[in-house]
Structure formats: C-alpha cells, structure tokens
Amino acid sequence: MTALGLDFGTTNTVIALPDGKDHQTRSIRFESRAGVTDTMRTCLSFMKDGKASVGVPLVTEAGAAAIRTLIDNPGECRFLQSIKTYAASPLFKETAVLGRRHSFSDLMAVFLQKLIDYAGDEWPSNVKRLVAGRPVRFAGIGADEALALERYNEALARFGFPEIRFVLEPVAAAWYFAERLTQDANVLVADFGGGTTDYSIIRFSRSAGKLSAEPLSHSGVGVAGDMFDYRIIDNVVSPQIGKGTQYKSFGKRLDVPSNYYASFGRWSQLSIFKTTRDFADLKSLLRDAVEPEKLELFIDLIEHDEGYPLYEAVSATKRALSDGEEAEFYFSPLGKDSHRTVRRADFEGWISGELNQMEEALDEAITGAGLQPGEIDKVFLTGGTSFVPAVRKIFENRFDASRIESGGELLSIAHGLAQIGR
C-alpha cells in the first residue's frame, strides 16, 4: 500500500511517494503535450470544443500544457493560476468559466484529475494514505483556516483516498532536511512559497537508527514571493497603464480608482478580474480618461490574457535582482517605451513592509520554541524567495552563516510529506 505526499502549491505542485526501503522517495512524473516533468505549475486552462454540443465538458489542461493552450489561443482560452490563494477566502464562492460555475473545490479537483491523467501508469493503484501539505497561515485578508481545510477535504474526497491527513508544509520540509542530520539537532525550517511564508522549529533525534521529531513551535504570515512580484508591478508597470492618472466627470477631474491596479498586480486575482464588474467599469472610463492611451494598454493586457507573460517578465526581473544591483525590465505588449531599470535598493524599499512581517513571524517562532537563536543548530531555507538577498539577510543577522543551508526548492515539501506518510 502506498502513501502519497501532495504539495499543492500556489505556484507549483509536486506529488511524491515512498520508493523502496531506506527512506527513499521519488516524484511522480507527468506527461502532457508540453513534455515530461516532475513539477507541475499550479494553473488551469479551459477551452470550449467547437464541435461539442451544450453540456459537454470543457477541454482542460494543467501546468505547462495550460500555458501552451493560453499562448496558442489568445482570447478564447480561460486561464486560471495561483488557485490556492482562494482556498481560505470567504469572499470567493465560485467563478464563471466559459459560462459554467466552478467553486474552489471544483477547481482543485479538476487540477488534480489532470495530474492523475498526466501521470498515467505512474499513478499508483493501491494508495492507502494521502498526506497533503498546508501552510501555517493561509494567504489572504480575513483568511479562514477551517474553510480552507473544508474545501481541501471536499476536493480530495472525490478521489476516494482511504485516508487523508494534513501536515504543515514547513514540518514536511523539515523531515526532508532531517534525513541529512548525523546528530541530534534543533532545526528551524523557513518555507517561502508563492503566497505564504511559514516557519517550524523541530527537535530531531535518532535512537537505534530511527528518526523522531518533537515539534517546538511554528508560525507564519500570508505574504511571500507573489507579493514581491506585486510590488514590482505596482511601481514599474501600473504607472504605465494609468495608475495615478485621472478622468473627467461632471466638470471635475477624479483619480482612476486604485483598486483596479490592486487586482491587476496579483496573479491570483488577475485571472478573475476579466469577468468582474470592476473591469467593466474600467472600460467605461476610457472615453473620459485624461490619458486614454494608458487605460487602453491596461484593457488590452486583460483582454488578450497577457497576465502570464507579464508574470514571467516580472519574475525574471526579480531573479536578476538576486544576482545584481540592477536589472532591466521590458515587456513588449507595453510598447518599446516600457524599458525600465530597476535598482535592488528601490526593490528592497518597496518590499520593506513584507520583510518586516516575515521578521516578526520568525521572532514569534523562536520565542514560541523557548530558545535563543544560538540554541538553533540548523536553519534550512526552502522556496524560491529564499534567494532574495534581503530575505537571506534576515537569517544572517540572527544565525551564524555556517548553520544556514538551502535546497530542494520545489521538491522538499512533497518528499517530506511522503516520508511522513510512510
């Protein structure tokens, strides 16, 4: 009988399972029309089958195949990403997808079914236990943890797993890391996802070759890499598409509402924005805009589903700032004048609020464990945002550099979940 570890991430999803003896695990591989991979981008595309009659299921793809569908069918494809961000939102009830209503549980189940389809013969037939990761703090304002877990359970129950368990994501990453330990240790794990930053402190020890764990504390905050992307968009992109401009109304000049740009800057909301009243209102402002050409750019980006390509351009700029003091941003749909030089110092100023929240949550975890920083033997950083210099500095200011390690940015949680499931 097999135990599966499911890391359903904001940005990427990985499924792992035990592989033989000696605590080995392996990732399930997925084969779609976009190729073979053991990590799946957490996104979906929906298309109508032109020959299908009313009521026939929509044609869906996930991961890289969904992105390929979006690129090949601009304007016809409904593309959704960062699905996990809506898990704990009481405000999100459902969304219309090409005329059909989908709840969060519907979207999660559709995504997982595609992964099973893509896995083919690699999907085990004798699954006994599914161990799913969950963040310490779910993302979003007013996030409801109980609601998120209810929605997770509703989606996962559709697949008939005999047993479903939930494990904090940083705890799973800690188990992945602990296999390297050669002696007893207090371990701090910092897991930086797309939507959340989570910490766990665990005491690991070995007796007769068996690894045991004593949880000491955990904490988290609903900000991470996606919010860093938002700050780049808000400061570099949004001014080019009308943020800070005005429109005329009854002889007065009024500011274009800033909430349009809050939705635009967050990937999870961008896929929904096209179907909202706010987008309809934005289009109605065009004829009275003082700088209509900027709002036209905004509307074109939404109507032509440029959200994902923009996400790639912004993420590339963020990654470049991890290696250099400056990075160039350019996005061709914004026109030849969209070139901007982004300085790391400016970027760190934009994200200072999020960095403070990350620090406060880290201090909460250390205090909750009843330890001093010097009593933490190992610090394990995982997730792409751990490469941001300002984030690493948070840990370097508290711990000796020799105690800080990183790795398994995409795989650590799923493989830790599979180990726990075993």
N, C-alpha and C positions, 0 to 999 in steps of 0.2 A: 504494500500500500504506500502511496506517495503523498508527501506533504509539499504543497506549493507555497512559495513566498511571492506575494504580489506587491510590488511597489508602484502604485497608481499615482504618478507624479503630476505636478502642474505642467511641467514641460516635457518630461519623458517617462515612459512606463517600461518596467522590466519585470519579467517573471522568471524565477529560479526554482530549482528543485534539487534535493539531495542526489548525489551521483556516486554510488558505491559506498565504501567504508572510509574511515579516517577523516570524517567530517568534510569531505569534498562536496562541492555543489557546482552546478552548471546552469547557464542561462538557456532558456528556450529560444530557439531561432524562429524568426518569422519570415516567410517568403511571400512577397506581394509583387505586383507588376513593377514596383520600384526597386526590386532586388531583395537580397537576404540580409537581415540584421538581427542582433540580439537586444537592441534597444528600439523602442517604438515611440516616436513623437506623439504626445497626447493631443491628437486633433482628429477631426472627422470631416469628411466631405459628403454632401448629399446631392444627387442628381436625379432628375426625372428621366425615365426611359421613354424616349419619344414614341416608341411603338406600343407602350404599355397602356392599358385601359385604367380608368379610375379605380382606386383601391389597391392597385398592385404596389408592393413595397418599393420604396425608393432605392436607387442604386447607391450603396455606401462604400467608402474606402476609409482607411485609417492610416495615420503616420505619414511616411514619405509618399505613399500612394495617394493619400488625400491631398497632399501638397501638389503632387503632379496633376491631379484632376483639376485643382484650382487654377494652375498655370495654363492648362490646356483648354479650359472652358470658362474664361473670364465672363462674369455677368450671368452665367447660367448655373454655376455651382454655389451651393450654400456651404460655407466653410466655418467650422467652429473649433476654437483652440482654448487652452487653459480651462478646460471643463471643470477641473477640480475646484477652481476658485468659487464656484457657485454652491458647493456642497453644503455649506453652513449658512447660507443666506436665506432668511425668512422671506425676503422680498422677491426672491426668484421662485416662481411657481412652475412656469413652463415657458417654452419659446416656440414660435411657429417656424417650422422647417418646410418650406415649399408647400404651405397650406395644411400641414399636419402638426398637431401639438405634441411636444416632447417635454417631459419632466426631466429633472436631473437624473433620476434613476433610469429613465429610458435611455438617456444619452450615455450614461456609464455602461449600461448593459449592451447597447449597440456597439460601443467601442470594444468591450471585452469579447463579444462574439466575433468581431472581426479578427481579433488577435488569435482566438481559437481556430478560426478558419485559416489564417495565415500560418499557424503552427503545423497544421496538417497532421502527419503521422508522429510529429514530435510531441504532440499533446498527449499526456499520459491518460490511459483509460481507467486507471484504478486510484483516482485521487481520494484520499481519506480526509485530508485536512487542508483548508486554505488559511494561511496566515497573511493578513493584509496589513500593510503599514498605515499609520495615521499620524498626522502632525500633533505636536504637543498643544499648539494653539492653531485653530483653523483660521484661514485668511478671511478678511472682510470686516466691515463695520457691523457691529451687532451680531457677530458670528455665533451661531447656536450649535454647540458641540453635539448635543443629543439629537438634534435634527439631522446633522451631517451623518452620524452613525446610523440613524434610522434609514436614511437614503442609501447609504452604502449597503446595509443589510438587505434592503428591498431589491437592489440591483443584483447583488451576489446570490441571493436566494433563488433567483430564476435559473441558476445553473445546476442546482441540485447537489451542491457540495455537502457531504455528510456533517462536516464540522467547519465553522467559520470562527476564527479568532482575530483579534486586533492587537497590534503591538505598536508602541510609539516608534516612530521612524528613527530617531537617534539611538534608541536602545538596539534596534536591529543593526544599525551601522556599528555600534559598539561590539556586538557579537562578531561581526565580520573582522573587525580590527583585533579583537582579543585572541584570535587564533595565532597571531604572531607573538604573543607575550611569552616570555620564558620564565617570568617570575610574577608573584602577586603584585597587583598594582591598582591604584585609584585612577580611573580613566575618565576624562572629560571628552565627550563627543559633541562636536558642533556640526549640525547638518544644515547646509544652506540650499534650500530648494528654490523653485521659481516664485512661490507665494509665501513661504514661511521660513523662519529661522528657528531651529529647535536645538536645545541643549539637554544632555543627560550626563550625570556623573554616577559611575558604577564601580563598585569594588569587585575586581575579578581575582579569583584564586583557583589554584589547582590542587587536587588531592587524588592520589592514585591515578593520575593521568586524566582525571575528569575535571572539566572546566565548570566552575559555578560562579554565579553573579549575585551580588547584593546591591539593589538599586539604592542610591543615596539621595538623589534629588533630580528634578527635571524642571525646565522652564522653556518658554518660547514666546515668539512675537510674530504677528501676521504680516511681516514685511521681509522681502528678500530681493532676489535678482530682478523680478519683474518691476518692482518699484524703482530700482536703479535705472532701468530702461525708461520708465515713465518720466523720470527727471530729465533725461536727455531729450526726450520728445518735447516735454513741456518748455524747455529752454532753447532748443535748437530748431525743432520742426514746427511747433504750434505757432510761433510768431510769423512763419512764412505762409501759413494758411488762415490767417485772420485773427489770431488771438491778440487782444489789445486794440483791435480796430472798432469802428463804430458803424451804426446805421441810422437813417433818418426816420423819425416817427412823429407826426403831427407838429412839424416845425422844430423838433428837438433832435439832438444827437445823443444816442444811447450806446452804451458798450454792448458789443456782441456777447451774449451770455457765456461765462467761463465754463459752465457745466458741460457744454458741448466738447470742450477740449479735455476735460477730465475723463469723459467717456472715450475719447479718441486715443488718449495716451495709455490706456490699459488694455492689453491684448484680449483679456477675457471679455471685456465689455465691448470691444470693437466689433467682434463677430455678431453681437446682438444689436448694436447701435443702428445698423441699417434698417431694422424693422421697427424702430421706436418713433414715438411722437416727436421727440427732440430732433431727429433727423429731418422729419417733415417740416418742423418749424424752422430749422436752419435753412432749408431750401427756399422757404417763403421770404427770408430776409434778403435774398440775393438782389432783388430789384431795388431795394432801398439802401444797399450797402455803400459806404463811402469808398471802400476799396474792393469792389466786387470780384476782381481777378483773384484775390486771395481766397475768398469763400468758394469761388469756382474750383480752385485747386483742391480745397477741402472736400467738396462734394464729389469731385471726380475720383479722389482716392477711395472714398467709401463705395461709390457705385461700381468701380472697377475692381473691388476687392484687393486693394493694394496693401492691406494690413500685414499679411505675412511677409512679402518682400521688404516692407519698411521695417518690420521686426528684425529681419536678417541684417539689414544695413545698420540699425541702431546697435544690435548685439555685437556686430563686428567692430564698431567704434568703441564700445565698452571694453571688449577684449584687448584692443590695441592700446587702450589707456592703462592696462595692467603691465604692459611692457615698455611704454614710453611716456614722456611728459606731455606729449601732444598726439592727437590723432585727427585724421581727416574724415569728415562726414560728407557723403554725397548720395543723393537718391534721385535717379534720373526722372521719375514721374513728376518731381517737383520742378524740373527745368534745370537749365545749365547754371542758373544763379544759386542753386541750392548748396554749393560748396561752402563748408564751414570748417574752421579749425577749432577743435575742442581741446582745451587745456585740462590736464589732470587736476590742477589746483581748483579750477572752476567746478569740475565734476564733483570733487570731494566736498566743496561747499554746498552744492545742490543736494547731496545725499546726507548732509550732516545730521538732519533730524532722524533719519533711519538708522544711521550709525549710533546715535545716542540711544535709540530704542534697543538695538542689538546689545549694546554695552550694559544697559540696565537689566536686560533679561539674563545676561551672563552672570552679572553680580548676584542676581536673585538665585541662580542655580548654585553658585559657590557658597553663598550664605546658607541656603537650604540644606546643603550637604554637611554643614558644620565643620568645614575645612578651611584652611588658609591656602592661598594659591600655591605656596611652596610644598603643600602636602599632596598635591595632584601630580602623579608620576608621569602620566602620558596625556597628551592632548591630540586628538585626532580630528582633523578638519576634512569635511567631505562636501561635495557640491561645487558647481562652477563659480559661485560668488566668493568662495574661499580664496580665489586667485586675485581678487581686488586688493591692491596694496593697503588701502585704508582699513579694510576688514582684517587683514592679517596683522596689522599694527595693533588692533585691539588686543590680540592674544600675545603679541611680542612684548607689549607693555606690562603684562601680568605674569608671563611664564618665560623661563629660560628657553632660548631657541632650540636647544638640543632635545627638549621634551615635545616639540611640536612636529607632528607628521601629517601627511595628507595622502590621498589616493582613493581609488575606486569611486571616482566622482559620480558615475552613472550606475554602478553595479552593487555598491556596498550594501545598500538597504535591502534589495531583493535577496541577495545571497545571505545576509544576516537573518532575514525572515525565514528562509529555507532551513537554515541551521537550527533556529528556534523551533520550527515546525517538526524537524526530525526528533 
